[in-house]
């Protein structure tokens, strides 16, 4: 069944002459984890606010869970859980009291509220901390409390804006695990991030934003193949003169670029043996040669560099 | 474009939450202290009523509210200052604090309209204000009964109650103003300062400005008595722009039953009147009906401006 749960058609938002989102087209399937990726200020948050009906689009149309966020915002907001960038809570209230307030606002029946809150807090591992005031919470705990709020609401769609922002690596790993478990429940998740590599692992599909537009959209593997042309990245660390020219002369090598103290080689195939021979043949001292994995960061850099050069 | 769903869903929840916040805050402890001190001040002036042997006055109980016993001002004079401060304290950070705590977008992502948030916050402030003023009013009435040794009669109770309602409406004006500034200014301190600046303008500078402006607009002609009357009327109209003037006129009519008019009265208009006799409550209300309406109208106008600005505000911080 093809049931796109979030649809955007030519969605545009302009603040005066400044265009934040430019003719955005998007269709997200039910149960998918979708990543909006791009640098800060690329229009990710504005897109999210338009999907939630919190900002009015200048033109274009959106449809979330079968409703128009502009005309039926309450229907949309009843079905969508939102975790804003740098989520805030009422610091002097406990985690439970904060959730109780949103539960009442969300119109959850009174007798269900406490059981739902307990279940949600247990799921995110905040059952013990629930009674403490939120001002004692760490950044990671606040973010998990925000996820508990979405769980409590039993939302069909979770929209997470920069969910890993400001988290240490350990907390980030736990958080990504939590997102995977939400996906396992069948929740549709739309998340935005400027940390491309980080979310690469959880997203089914991603859209790469640049300057108010979506440049690329698709499955992570497909993008890697498409943009990098199925090329292999090889990292070479060696001492010697004119090694880049020597490597570039190897048949099959497409590009050699300096990357810090090392050389980054793009090749059509895994040419590690040939490159090693070339380096040694040119009188270089080879210290490291490794196959690098292609990442979204590289896709992003390469694709948008290409766009800029073309322009 | 028609929105779907009620603008009022969530108003009750927001009101209860904000009310709980108001009543448990440190701010409320300070207000309670102020109430206590004001009540003590009123008790002091009541002692003055007894000492100065004013018991001949037909509405002796109302003197508890209006009588100033040196060096303290009267209770109503005190309230004229206290109410704006309390109302501003309750409203100046209503909206901007939600942005500063970064709770705004999370709350607005719940199935409620923005209307509910603003209306709920205003109601909570108004209820808190009403609770504070009623407590103070009861305290003063109780102390009055104890110290004077006589209970108020029905007319005095009703007049006192009408005065309480006028005081709440007056507080509503300042609450709506503070709420408006809390929408306009992202910094709570700026909003508080702006509210206090408006209060200072009306509490102290307005009475200095009024004669200057009046003479400029309607200079009196020494050969025409009617132009003098015109000047006085223009002056009163300008003075009534200030909610403080409206409140003190309402207070005067309610608590001094002998007040027959608030402006200049011609001798011809006084024919047949017996000087110094009190008016029935209905007539006192009729005298200040325009003042009461103006107070309520200011509350509504200020709230509507705050509402429109809030609706147009971007959610992102």
Interface residues (C-beta under 8 A of the other chain):
Chain A: X45 X46 X49 X52 X54 X55 X70 X71 X72 X73 X74 X75 X77 X78 X80 X81 X82 X83 X84 X86 X87 X88 X89 X90 X91 X101 X102 X104 X105 X106 X107 X146 X149
Chain B: X1 X2 X3 X4 X5 X9 X10 X13 X14 X17 X21 X101 X102 X103 X105 X106 X107 X108 X109 X110 X111 X112 X113 X314 X315 X316
